[in-house]
């Protein structure tokens, strides 16, 4: 029977080996780029059969950087089962980006509508002329602040989604 120190060394070695294999598997993630007979380019986890199309190149996550690495990683996440936590997290991040885009669009439309002064936004002057009231400028400032906040929220949502794509 091995003593406690030998058992601990075996357990630690086994854990280290598991972590190393997991890390190699993550870095060895491969996506195949191939062209279908109709000309459509496909990215998939499996190479094409001869009837499906022609292999153009093999993309390895370990060899890529920046946006290419994030895109290939995202393809890898999308290839996971729907119940996988990584895929669910990415779906949540995609939904957050979509909601942020809609919020920004609403804020920009509100700003565009708010830039046109109404009759209540003008105060009369002598000679039939008018000038814009302080309330008009305050409303415009508030609408511009909403657009800036929506842009900030969208950038934050993009950053969260990008971080998931780089896992």
VMD Tcl script that draws the C-alpha trace (Angstrom):
set ca {
  {0.00 0.00 0.00}
  {1.48 3.40 -0.87}
  {1.89 5.85 1.92}
  {0.01 9.19 2.03}
  {2.79 11.21 0.37}
  {2.98 8.85 -2.64}
  {-0.81 8.92 -3.00}
  {-0.81 12.73 -2.83}
  {1.95 12.89 -5.49}
  {-0.06 10.58 -7.75}
  {-3.20 12.62 -7.20}
  {-1.35 15.90 -7.92}
  {0.30 14.44 -11.01}
  {-3.08 13.20 -12.23}
  {-4.66 16.62 -11.66}
  {-1.77 18.36 -13.42}
  {-2.06 15.95 -16.36}
  {-5.82 16.64 -16.58}
  {-5.24 20.40 -16.60}
  {-2.53 20.04 -19.27}
  {-4.78 17.88 -21.47}
  {-7.64 20.35 -21.04}
  {-5.37 23.27 -21.95}
  {-4.04 21.45 -25.01}
  {-7.58 20.61 -26.10}
  {-8.60 24.26 -25.78}
  {-5.58 25.41 -27.79}
  {-5.99 22.63 -30.33}
  {-9.54 23.72 -31.16}
  {-9.80 23.51 -34.92}
  {-12.30 24.91 -37.37}
  {-12.35 23.94 -41.02}
  {-13.04 26.47 -43.75}
  {-14.42 24.92 -46.91}
  {-16.33 25.87 -50.04}
  {-19.55 24.18 -51.09}
  {-20.09 23.39 -54.79}
  {-22.42 26.42 -55.05}
  {-19.61 28.73 -53.85}
  {-20.78 29.24 -50.26}
  {-17.96 29.33 -47.70}
  {-18.62 27.20 -44.62}
  {-16.87 27.12 -41.24}
  {-17.40 23.87 -39.32}
  {-15.91 21.57 -36.70}
  {-15.56 18.72 -39.16}
  {-13.87 18.73 -42.55}
  {-16.14 18.33 -45.54}
  {-16.77 15.05 -47.25}
  {-15.86 15.12 -50.96}
  {-19.53 15.57 -51.86}
  {-19.93 18.53 -49.48}
  {-17.16 20.68 -50.87}
  {-13.46 21.50 -50.99}
  {-11.36 22.17 -47.89}
  {-9.76 25.61 -48.15}
  {-7.88 25.79 -44.85}
  {-7.77 24.55 -41.28}
  {-7.88 27.20 -38.55}
  {-6.32 26.39 -35.19}
  {-7.21 28.56 -32.22}
  {-3.62 28.46 -30.96}
  {-2.31 30.04 -34.18}
  {-4.76 32.95 -34.29}
  {-4.90 36.29 -32.54}
  {-7.38 39.07 -31.96}
  {-10.63 39.05 -33.92}
  {-9.77 35.86 -35.80}
  {-9.18 34.02 -32.52}
  {-12.45 35.34 -31.09}
  {-14.37 34.32 -34.21}
  {-12.96 30.78 -34.27}
  {-13.56 30.45 -30.54}
  {-17.13 31.62 -31.05}
  {-17.62 28.99 -33.75}
  {-16.31 26.45 -31.27}
  {-18.73 27.59 -28.58}
  {-21.64 27.50 -31.02}
  {-20.75 23.89 -31.82}
  {-21.38 22.88 -28.21}
  {-24.70 21.38 -27.09}
  {-27.38 23.99 -26.25}
  {-27.27 22.97 -22.58}
  {-23.54 23.75 -22.27}
  {-22.90 26.68 -19.87}
  {-20.45 28.36 -22.29}
  {-23.00 28.33 -25.08}
  {-25.71 29.63 -22.73}
  {-23.41 32.43 -21.54}
  {-22.70 33.42 -25.15}
  {-26.41 33.38 -25.97}
  {-27.04 35.65 -22.97}
  {-24.26 37.99 -24.10}
  {-25.71 38.06 -27.63}
  {-29.12 38.95 -26.20}
  {-27.58 41.73 -24.12}
  {-25.87 43.15 -27.23}
  {-29.14 42.99 -29.17}
  {-31.03 44.79 -26.40}
  {-28.30 47.42 -26.16}
  {-28.43 48.02 -29.93}
  {-32.21 48.51 -29.73}
  {-31.84 50.88 -26.77}
  {-29.26 52.92 -28.70}
  {-31.52 53.07 -31.76}
  {-34.45 54.27 -29.61}
  {-32.27 56.89 -27.94}
  {-30.98 58.17 -31.29}
  {-34.51 58.39 -32.70}
  {-35.68 60.24 -29.61}
  {-32.77 62.67 -30.02}
  {-33.59 63.18 -33.68}
  {-37.25 63.88 -32.88}
  {-36.29 66.08 -29.94}
  {-34.04 68.32 -32.05}
  {-37.02 69.80 -33.86}
  {-38.36 72.64 -31.71}
  {-42.07 72.79 -31.00}
  {-44.13 75.93 -30.50}
  {-43.73 75.52 -26.74}
  {-39.93 75.59 -27.20}
  {-40.01 79.17 -28.48}
  {-40.52 82.43 -26.68}
  {-41.68 85.43 -28.63}
  {-39.58 88.52 -29.14}
  {-40.45 91.95 -30.43}
  {-40.74 92.16 -34.18}
  {-42.33 88.70 -34.63}
  {-39.12 86.80 -34.01}
  {-38.64 84.09 -31.42}
  {-35.86 82.31 -29.62}
  {-35.52 78.85 -28.17}
  {-36.23 78.46 -24.47}
  {-33.93 77.03 -21.85}
  {-36.27 74.01 -21.55}
  {-35.49 73.10 -25.19}
  {-31.75 73.06 -24.52}
  {-32.21 71.08 -21.29}
  {-34.32 68.49 -23.14}
  {-31.72 68.26 -25.91}
  {-28.94 67.83 -23.35}
  {-30.89 65.07 -21.61}
  {-31.52 63.26 -24.91}
  {-27.83 63.52 -25.85}
  {-26.89 62.09 -22.44}
  {-29.26 59.14 -23.06}
  {-27.56 58.45 -26.39}
  {-24.11 58.54 -24.75}
  {-25.27 56.20 -21.96}
  {-26.75 53.81 -24.55}
  {-23.43 53.82 -26.43}
  {-21.59 53.09 -23.19}
  {-23.95 50.19 -22.39}
  {-23.52 48.79 -25.91}
  {-19.72 48.94 -25.66}
  {-19.91 47.17 -22.30}
  {-22.14 44.44 -23.80}
  {-19.72 44.02 -26.72}
  {-16.79 43.74 -24.29}
  {-18.57 41.06 -22.25}
  {-19.39 39.09 -25.38}
  {-15.84 39.44 -26.70}
  {-14.45 38.15 -23.40}
  {-16.62 35.05 -23.76}
  {-15.40 34.54 -27.32}
  {-11.78 34.58 -26.16}
  {-12.20 31.77 -23.64}
}
mol new
graphics top color blue
foreach p $ca { graphics top sphere $p radius 0.5 }
foreach p [lrange $ca 0 end-1] q [lrange $ca 1 end] { graphics top cylinder $p $q radius 0.2 }
display resetview
